[in-house]
Amino acid sequence: MVTQNQIKRTLAQPTTIAYVAGLLNDGGEFVHRTELADFLCEECGFHDARGHAQRDGCLKALRELEAAGH
């Protein structure tokens, strides 16, 4: 099970930040932050014990990274 701290730690890595920035700058595939969070949950394996995507934790981490200027 991935906890929220692990989501934030994973998304805050420089390589992941560059990957997300590339996704956002490439073609505008993601209209909403929620779509990006769903995609990242699948790509990075952010799922709880029941197999559900941890969208809320991913969204929070994305908001915090954006507020930090990433």
N, CA, C and O atoms as a Tinker XYZ file with bonds, in Angstrom:
   280  protein
     1  N      0.844000   -1.178000    0.000000    73     2
     2  CA     0.000000    0.000000    0.000000    64     1     3
     3  C      0.889000    1.241000    0.000000    63     2     4     5
     4  O      1.857000    1.316000    0.757000    81     3
     5  N      0.567000    2.190000   -0.829000    73     3     6
     6  CA     1.338000    3.417000   -0.939000    64     5     7
     7  C      0.652000    4.489000   -0.105000    63     6     8     9
     8  O     -0.531000    4.768000   -0.297000    81     7
     9  N      1.389000    5.086000    0.817000    73     7    10
    10  CA     0.803000    6.144000    1.629000    64     9    11
    11  C      0.984000    7.473000    0.921000    63    10    12    13
    12  O      1.728000    7.579000   -0.054000    81    11
    13  N      0.298000    8.476000    1.423000    73    11    14
    14  CA     0.332000    9.781000    0.787000    64    13    15
    15  C      1.739000   10.366000    0.787000    63    14    16    17
    16  O      2.124000   11.035000   -0.172000    81    15
    17  N      2.516000   10.126000    1.847000    73    15    18
    18  CA     3.885000   10.632000    1.888000    64    17    19
    19  C      4.715000   10.033000    0.763000    63    18    20    21
    20  O      5.557000   10.721000    0.188000    81    19
    21  N      4.493000    8.773000    0.442000    73    19    22
    22  CA     5.229000    8.150000   -0.641000    64    21    23
    23  C      4.812000    8.728000   -1.987000    63    22    24    25
    24  O      5.641000    8.838000   -2.891000    81    23
    25  N      3.568000    9.093000   -2.132000    73    23    26
    26  CA     3.112000    9.735000   -3.368000    64    25    27
    27  C      3.834000   11.065000   -3.531000    63    26    28    29
    28  O      4.389000   11.358000   -4.590000    81    27
    29  N      3.820000   11.857000   -2.481000    73    27    30
    30  CA     4.469000   13.168000   -2.538000    64    29    31
    31  C      5.964000   13.002000   -2.791000    63    30    32    33
    32  O      6.538000   13.740000   -3.592000    81    31
    33  N      6.596000   12.053000   -2.126000    73    31    34
    34  CA     8.026000   11.822000   -2.304000    64    33    35
    35  C      8.320000   11.414000   -3.743000    63    34    36    37
    36  O      9.286000   11.887000   -4.342000    81    35
    37  N      7.495000   10.547000   -4.291000    73    35    38
    38  CA     7.704000   10.086000   -5.664000    64    37    39
    39  C      7.524000   11.227000   -6.658000    63    38    40    41
    40  O      8.338000   11.397000   -7.567000    81    39
    41  N      6.466000   12.003000   -6.488000    73    39    42
    42  CA     6.198000   13.088000   -7.435000    64    41    43
    43  C      7.174000   14.254000   -7.271000    63    42    44    45
    44  O      7.327000   15.054000   -8.193000    81    43
    45  N      7.830000   14.365000   -6.128000    73    43    46
    46  CA     8.763000   15.469000   -5.900000    64    45    47
    47  C     10.170000   15.179000   -6.404000    63    46    48    49
    48  O     11.035000   16.052000   -6.336000    81    47
    49  N     10.417000   13.986000   -6.902000    73    47    50
    50  CA    11.732000   13.667000   -7.443000    64    49    51
    51  C     11.951000   14.474000   -8.729000    63    50    52    53
    52  O     11.024000   14.639000   -9.522000    81    51
    53  N     13.160000   14.970000   -8.933000    73    51    54
    54  CA    13.435000   15.809000  -10.115000    64    53    55
    55  C     13.076000   15.131000  -11.442000    63    54    56    57
    56  O     12.578000   15.789000  -12.355000    81    55
    57  N     13.319000   13.838000  -11.554000    73    55    58
    58  CA    12.994000   13.159000  -12.815000    64    57    59
    59  C     11.490000   13.104000  -13.034000    63    58    60    61
    60  O     11.018000   13.238000  -14.163000    81    59
    61  N     10.737000   12.907000  -11.959000    73    59    62
    62  CA     9.274000   12.862000  -12.081000    64    61    63
    63  C      8.716000   14.245000  -12.378000    63    62    64    65
    64  O      7.781000   14.381000  -13.168000    81    63
    65  N      9.276000   15.264000  -11.758000    73    63    66
    66  CA     8.845000   16.640000  -12.032000    64    65    67
    67  C      9.069000   16.964000  -13.504000    63    66    68    69
    68  O      8.203000   17.554000  -14.150000    81    67
    69  N     10.217000   16.586000  -14.030000    73    67    70
    70  CA    10.507000   16.825000  -15.445000    64    69    71
    71  C      9.547000   16.035000  -16.338000    63    70    72    73
    72  O      9.108000   16.536000  -17.373000    81    71
    73  N      9.223000   14.808000  -15.942000    73    71    74
    74  CA     8.295000   13.976000  -16.713000    64    73    75
    75  C      6.903000   14.609000  -16.750000    63    74    76    77
    76  O      6.281000   14.686000  -17.809000    81    75
    77  N      6.423000   15.058000  -15.604000    73    75    78
    78  CA     5.099000   15.685000  -15.532000    64    77    79
    79  C      5.087000   16.988000  -16.325000    63    78    80    81
    80  O      4.124000   17.275000  -17.036000    81    79
    81  N      6.151000   17.776000  -16.205000    73    79    82
    82  CA     6.233000   19.025000  -16.973000    64    81    83
    83  C      6.197000   18.728000  -18.468000    63    82    84    85
    84  O      5.557000   19.452000  -19.230000    81    83
    85  N      6.874000   17.680000  -18.886000    73    83    86
    86  CA     6.846000   17.282000  -20.290000    64    85    87
    87  C      5.456000   16.873000  -20.738000    63    86    88    89
    88  O      5.035000   17.198000  -21.848000    81    87
    89  N      4.741000   16.158000  -19.874000    73    87    90
    90  CA     3.373000   15.763000  -20.207000    64    89    91
    91  C      2.480000   16.984000  -20.393000    63    90    92    93
    92  O      1.652000   17.033000  -21.302000    81    91
    93  N      2.663000   17.961000  -19.520000    73    91    94
    94  CA     1.817000   19.152000  -19.574000    64    93    95
    95  C      2.168000   20.051000  -20.751000    63    94    96    97
    96  O      1.292000   20.714000  -21.305000    81    95
    97  N      3.434000   20.082000  -21.136000    73    95    98
    98  CA     3.878000   20.961000  -22.218000    64    97    99
    99  C      3.748000   20.331000  -23.590000    63    98   100   101
   100  O      3.785000   21.038000  -24.597000    81    99
   101  N      3.596000   19.010000  -23.652000    73    99   102
   102  CA     3.605000   18.314000  -24.936000    64   101   103
   103  C      2.431000   18.650000  -25.843000    63   102   104   105
   104  O      2.626000   19.225000  -26.913000    81   103
   105  N      1.241000   18.308000  -25.443000    73   103   106
   106  CA     0.142000   18.513000  -26.365000    64   105   107
   107  C     -1.161000   18.882000  -25.701000    63   106   108   109
   108  O     -2.207000   18.900000  -26.350000    81   107
   109  N     -1.114000   19.172000  -24.436000    73   107   110
   110  CA    -2.356000   19.519000  -23.763000    64   109   111
   111  C     -3.319000   18.355000  -23.648000    63   110   112   113
   112  O     -4.535000   18.543000  -23.676000    81   111
   113  N     -2.775000   17.146000  -23.518000    73   111   114
   114  CA    -3.608000   15.947000  -23.410000    64   113   115
   115  C     -4.479000   15.992000  -22.159000    63   114   116   117
   116  O     -5.575000   15.432000  -22.138000    81   115
   117  N     -3.990000   16.656000  -21.125000    73   115   118
   118  CA    -4.707000   16.696000  -19.851000    64   117   119
   119  C     -5.382000   18.048000  -19.689000    63   118   120   121
   120  O     -4.716000   19.075000  -19.558000    81   119
   121  N     -6.697000   18.040000  -19.698000    73   119   122
   122  CA    -7.458000   19.274000  -19.573000    64   121   123
   123  C     -7.582000   19.662000  -18.102000    63   122   124   125
   124  O     -7.538000   20.844000  -17.758000    81   123
   125  N     -7.736000   18.660000  -17.237000    73   123   126
   126  CA    -7.918000   18.899000  -15.811000    64   125   127
   127  C     -6.827000   18.196000  -15.019000    63   126   128   129
   128  O     -6.248000   17.207000  -15.467000    81   127
   129  N     -6.561000   18.727000  -13.834000    73   127   130
   130  CA    -5.573000   18.117000  -12.959000    64   129   131
   131  C     -5.996000   16.700000  -12.576000    63   130   132   133
   132  O     -5.143000   15.839000  -12.360000    81   131
   133  N     -7.297000   16.452000  -12.489000    73   131   134
   134  CA    -7.794000   15.123000  -12.135000    64   133   135
   135  C     -7.403000   14.092000  -13.186000    63   134   136   137
   136  O     -7.055000   12.961000  -12.844000    81   135
   137  N     -7.455000   14.466000  -14.452000    73   135   138
   138  CA    -7.039000   13.545000  -15.516000    64   137   139
   139  C     -5.559000   13.215000  -15.376000    63   138   140   141
   140  O     -5.153000   12.067000  -15.556000    81   139
   141  N     -4.760000   14.220000  -15.057000    73   139   142
   142  CA    -3.338000   13.999000  -14.857000    64   141   143
   143  C     -3.110000   13.092000  -13.654000    63   142   144   145
   144  O     -2.275000   12.190000  -13.712000    81   143
   145  N     -3.839000   13.320000  -12.568000    73   143   146
   146  CA    -3.696000   12.493000  -11.366000    64   145   147
   147  C     -4.067000   11.043000  -11.657000    63   146   148   149
   148  O     -3.373000   10.129000  -11.211000    81   147
   149  N     -5.140000   10.822000  -12.393000    73   147   150
   150  CA    -5.536000    9.448000  -12.753000    64   149   151
   151  C     -4.449000    8.775000  -13.586000    63   150   152   153
   152  O     -4.137000    7.604000  -13.371000    81   151
   153  N     -3.879000    9.504000  -14.526000    73   151   154
   154  CA    -2.819000    8.969000  -15.362000    64   153   155
   155  C     -1.595000    8.615000  -14.519000    63   154   156   157
   156  O     -1.008000    7.546000  -14.681000    81   155
   157  N     -1.215000    9.529000  -13.615000    73   155   158
   158  CA    -0.041000    9.286000  -12.781000    64   157   159
   159  C     -0.258000    8.127000  -11.809000    63   158   160   161
   160  O      0.677000    7.387000  -11.503000    81   159
   161  N     -1.472000    7.973000  -11.332000    73   159   162
   162  CA    -1.772000    6.833000  -10.448000    64   161   163
   163  C     -1.507000    5.521000  -11.180000    63   162   164   165
   164  O     -0.965000    4.580000  -10.600000    81   163
   165  N     -1.887000    5.460000  -12.444000    73   163   166
   166  CA    -1.646000    4.246000  -13.224000    64   165   167
   167  C     -0.164000    4.087000  -13.551000    63   166   168   169
   168  O      0.381000    2.989000  -13.434000    81   167
   169  N      0.489000    5.170000  -13.957000    73   167   170
   170  CA     1.896000    5.114000  -14.349000    64   169   171
   171  C      2.807000    4.767000  -13.174000    63   170   172   173
   172  O      3.751000    3.990000  -13.320000    81   171
   173  N      2.518000    5.347000  -12.012000    73   171   174
   174  CA     3.405000    5.189000  -10.851000    64   173   175
   175  C      2.929000    4.119000   -9.876000    63   174   176   177
   176  O      3.623000    3.815000   -8.906000    81   175
   177  N      1.752000    3.547000  -10.122000    73   175   178
   178  CA     1.252000    2.482000   -9.259000    64   177   179
   179  C      0.733000    2.962000   -7.922000    63   178   180   181
   180  O      0.892000    2.275000   -6.913000    81   179
   181  N      0.111000    4.142000   -7.898000    73   179   182
   182  CA    -0.459000    4.662000   -6.661000    64   181   183
   183  C     -1.847000    4.050000   -6.452000    63   182   184   185
   184  O     -2.851000    4.593000   -6.911000    81   183
   185  N     -1.887000    2.918000   -5.756000    73   183   186
   186  CA    -3.143000    2.218000   -5.479000    64   185   187
   187  C     -3.187000    1.806000   -4.019000    63   186   188   189
   188  O     -2.155000    1.524000   -3.412000    81   187
   189  N     -4.388000    1.774000   -3.460000    73   187   190
   190  CA    -4.522000    1.331000   -2.079000    64   189   191
   191  C     -4.629000   -0.191000   -2.030000    63   190   192   193
   192  O     -4.499000   -0.861000   -3.054000    81   191
   193  N     -4.863000   -0.722000   -0.858000    73   191   194
   194  CA    -4.911000   -2.174000   -0.671000    64   193   195
   195  C     -6.057000   -2.818000   -1.453000    63   194   196   197
   196  O     -5.980000   -3.995000   -1.805000    81   195
   197  N     -7.101000   -2.066000   -1.722000    73   195   198
   198  CA    -8.235000   -2.596000   -2.486000    64   197   199
   199  C     -8.049000   -2.461000   -3.989000    63   198   200   201
   200  O     -8.892000   -2.910000   -4.766000    81   199
   201  N     -6.945000   -1.844000   -4.400000    73   199   202
   202  CA    -6.670000   -1.698000   -5.818000    64   201   203
   203  C     -7.214000   -0.424000   -6.433000    63   202   204   205
   204  O     -7.136000   -0.237000   -7.647000    81   203
   205  N     -7.766000    0.456000   -5.603000    73   203   206
   206  CA    -8.305000    1.719000   -6.104000    64   205   207
   207  C     -7.194000    2.756000   -6.215000    63   206   208   209
   208  O     -6.293000    2.810000   -5.378000    81   207
   209  N     -7.269000    3.564000   -7.242000    73   207   210
   210  CA    -6.283000    4.625000   -7.430000    64   209   211
   211  C     -6.367000    5.618000   -6.277000    63   210   212   213
   212  O     -7.457000    5.926000   -5.794000    81   211
   213  N     -5.232000    6.112000   -5.843000    73   211   214
   214  CA    -5.182000    7.095000   -4.766000    64   213   215
   215  C     -5.185000    8.505000   -5.352000    63   214   216   217
   216  O     -4.227000    9.265000   -5.209000    81   215
   217  N     -6.277000    8.821000   -6.006000    73   215   218
   218  CA    -6.417000   10.091000   -6.711000    64   217   219
   219  C     -6.269000   11.282000   -5.777000    63   218   220   221
   220  O     -5.572000   12.242000   -6.104000    81   219
   221  N     -6.917000   11.232000   -4.618000    73   219   222
   222  CA    -6.876000   12.381000   -3.711000    64   221   223
   223  C     -5.460000   12.693000   -3.233000    63   222   224   225
   224  O     -5.065000   13.858000   -3.187000    81   223
   225  N     -4.703000   11.672000   -2.880000    73   223   226
   226  CA    -3.322000   11.888000   -2.455000    64   225   227
   227  C     -2.468000   12.444000   -3.579000    63   226   228   229
   228  O     -1.606000   13.294000   -3.354000    81   227
   229  N     -2.709000   11.965000   -4.782000    73   227   230
   230  CA    -1.970000   12.438000   -5.944000    64   229   231
   231  C     -2.338000   13.894000   -6.252000    63   230   232   233
   232  O     -1.467000   14.707000   -6.558000    81   231
   233  N     -3.623000   14.213000   -6.169000    73   231   234
   234  CA    -4.060000   15.591000   -6.398000    64   233   235
   235  C     -3.443000   16.545000   -5.384000    63   234   236   237
   236  O     -3.009000   17.642000   -5.737000    81   235
   237  N     -3.405000   16.124000   -4.120000    73   235   238
   238  CA    -2.823000   16.972000   -3.084000    64   237   239
   239  C     -1.342000   17.206000   -3.356000    63   238   240   241
   240  O     -0.856000   18.331000   -3.241000    81   239
   241  N     -0.634000   16.155000   -3.712000    73   239   242
   242  CA     0.792000   16.293000   -4.002000    64   241   243
   243  C      1.015000   17.211000   -5.203000    63   242   244   245
   244  O      1.940000   18.024000   -5.193000    81   243
   245  N      0.180000   17.093000   -6.234000    73   243   246
   246  CA     0.305000   17.962000   -7.412000    64   245   247
   247  C      0.037000   19.424000   -7.049000    63   246   248   249
   248  O      0.737000   20.320000   -7.520000    81   247
   249  N     -0.982000   19.664000   -6.208000    73   247   250
   250  CA    -1.266000   21.039000   -5.777000    64   249   251
   251  C     -0.095000   21.628000   -4.995000    63   250   252   253
   252  O      0.270000   22.787000   -5.187000    81   251
   253  N      0.490000   20.814000   -4.108000    73   251   254
   254  CA     1.606000   21.298000   -3.305000    64   253   255
   255  C      2.839000   21.580000   -4.177000    63   254   256   257
   256  O      3.556000   22.555000   -3.951000    81   255
   257  N      3.073000   20.738000   -5.151000    73   255   258
   258  CA     4.196000   20.974000   -6.064000    64   257   259
   259  C      3.979000   22.234000   -6.896000    63   258   260   261
   260  O      4.908000   23.006000   -7.130000    81   259
   261  N      2.739000   22.430000   -7.337000    73   259   262
   262  CA     2.438000   23.634000   -8.107000    64   261   263
   263  C      2.624000   24.889000   -7.244000    63   262   264   265
   264  O      3.160000   25.895000   -7.709000    81   263
   265  N      2.180000   24.820000   -5.995000    73   263   266
   266  CA     2.329000   25.966000   -5.088000    64   265   267
   267  C      3.809000   26.253000   -4.802000    63   266   268   269
   268  O      4.185000   27.392000   -4.525000    81   267
   269  N      4.640000   25.208000   -4.872000    73   267   270
   270  CA     6.072000   25.379000   -4.642000    64   269   271
   271  C      6.799000   25.871000   -5.900000    63   270   272   273
   272  O      8.004000   26.118000   -5.866000    81   271
   273  N      6.073000   26.010000   -6.995000    73   271   274
   274  CA     6.654000   26.567000   -8.205000    64   273   275
   275  C      7.109000   25.554000   -9.232000    63   274   276   277
   276  O      7.828000   25.908000  -10.167000    81   275
   277  N      6.713000   24.315000   -9.083000    73   275   278
   278  CA     7.105000   23.280000  -10.045000    64   277   279
   279  C      6.051000   23.087000  -11.108000    63   278   280
   280  O      6.218000   22.254000  -11.999000    81   279
